[in-house]
Amino acid sequence: MSQISFGTDGWRAIVGEDFTPENIERVIQAFCDLYPKLAKTGKHIVIGYD
């Protein structure tokens, strides 16, 4: 399983190589695990796409 890296421009990956359904699931799960802690801080989360 490869490491997923986020930079200042987000998660950049090649579809079918690093951008796979399995890795998308990992990112979503990580967000779901972290969100309850972040929600208590009052900080905002930005999710975008292009």
C-alpha positions, 0 to 999 in steps of 0.5 A: 500500500503506497503512502498518500501525500498532500501538498499545498496543492492537495493530493496529486496523483495519476488515475489508476496508479495512486488515485484508486478506489482503495486510496480514495476510501483511505482518504475518506476514512482518514477525514471521517476519523479526524473530523469530530476532533476538528469540529470541536476546534471551530476551524474550517475545512475546505474541500475542492475539486477541478 
